[in-house]
Amino acid sequence: MPAIQLGYGRGTIKFEYDSARFAILTSPESNRSRLSDAEISAALDTPIDCRPLDEVIEPDQTVLMVTSDATRATGSAHIINVLVRRLIEHGVAPADMAIIFATGIHRPVLPDEKVELLTSFIAQRIRTIDHNAYDKSSLIEIGSNAEGLPIEVNRALKEFDKVIVTGGISFHYFAGFTGGRKAICPGLASADTIRATHMLALDFARGGRRLGVGPGALIGNAVNEECEHVTSLIEPAFSINTIVTDRGEPENIFVGHWRTAHRRGCETYTANHSLTTPEKREVVVVSCGGSPYDINMIQAHKALDMAAQACVPGGTIVLVAECSDGLGRSDFLQWFGEPDSRSLENRLRAGYEVNGQTAWALLTKTETFRVQIVTNLDDVTVKQMRMVPAQSLEEAMADVPRHAMGFIMPHGAAFLPVVKQSC
């Protein structure tokens, strides 16, 4: 039988499958090589809807660069390295630069992760700033939302002359896409502002997910529109977003205005990462794609969300997710004390929390599908989240009906299955 290697942390798990029953949902591996320094530099000179970098930044100005944390693969080490060198060549002193990690409510970036995200050369020479969404002393109010609630972001965004945002573009299960405006909100927003923004993903009057919210959706997506509103109050001077290969290396780059360049990248990503299928199937075996996409359960859920698009209700999803960093939040598990997703939604209506929504999204899937997971998480934790633990793919597949038809998704969150409607 043919076999495929599925990403699991920094390694892989071999999966032998029956090609008569299983189809692989992915696109052919890109034959594009990693972007060269020259290609990145050329993009800085020919931005979308924006003046070139050297015209946007003056030599005597201070510059804050925003980059993603360890839960994202954006090719940041390569991009930031070229960016810093270009700024220095242009006359900006290293002492007038800083790099801030857009962690949102994630944990801080660890010292070894900073080296991996920036290279040791940059990490040793350019000051880095750690965002803390709960530290009021590091936050500043810049406006208010439609409900009249204050919008708060890291005060460093107002302490530098120019802000450059960087990130990676991929699908996001309720913000539509990652990258772009998300570097500011939720990346550098306060916990309260993040809560108010993410809350827009749910429709508490009608129940369930708000209309217009979902992967690949920007226009009419209330979450995206609020993230863009917050970012417009900062108005970053320049943006750099990448699309990365399966290996996490940048293969495409979109430089320029923080909104229009990002949307151009989202259009390209959609064109290359939407997979049309004539049907849903009974079984979906999905890998997050390895690290960092399966660094924790909150991140791994994004692959599960994509797999749900390809599985028939009542079917089986087998999720391959190492979760070396555990659940992603110490308070995540407490949301699973509710008996079902409806009760959890009522609890969120009374007191919304960002991770409660992720727990709700996970529960809606375990109520619709039989979700098995191959993971390092302990069995008690897995069962509390209403999933079925499996020590291996072989163990998980032993419970699957012998003749069930299925899909294999080796890069879970990167590809959106689209069922072609029959005429």
Buried (B, 14 or more C-beta within 10 A) or exposed (E): EEEBEBBBBEEBBEBEBEEEBBBBBBEEEBEEEBBEEEBBBEBBEEBBEBEBBBEBBEEEBBBBBBBBBBBBBBBBBBBBBBBBBBBBEBEBEEEBBBBBBBBBBBBBBEEEBBBBBBBEEBBEBBEBBBBBBEEEEBBBEBEEBEEEEBBBBBBBBEEBBBBBBBBBBBBBBBBBBBBBBBBBBBBBBBBBBBBBBBBBBBBBEEEBBBEBBBBBBBEEBBBBBBBBBBBBBBEBBBBBBBBBBBEBBBBBBBBBBBBBBBBBBBEBBBEBBBBEBEEBBBBBBBBBBBBBBBBBBBBBBBBBBBBBBBBBEEBBBBBBBBBBBBBBBEEBBBBBEBEEBBEBBEBBEEEBBBBBBBBBBBBBBBEBBBBBBBBEBEEEBBEEBBBBBBEEBEBBBEEBEEEBBBBBBBBBBBBBBBEEEEE
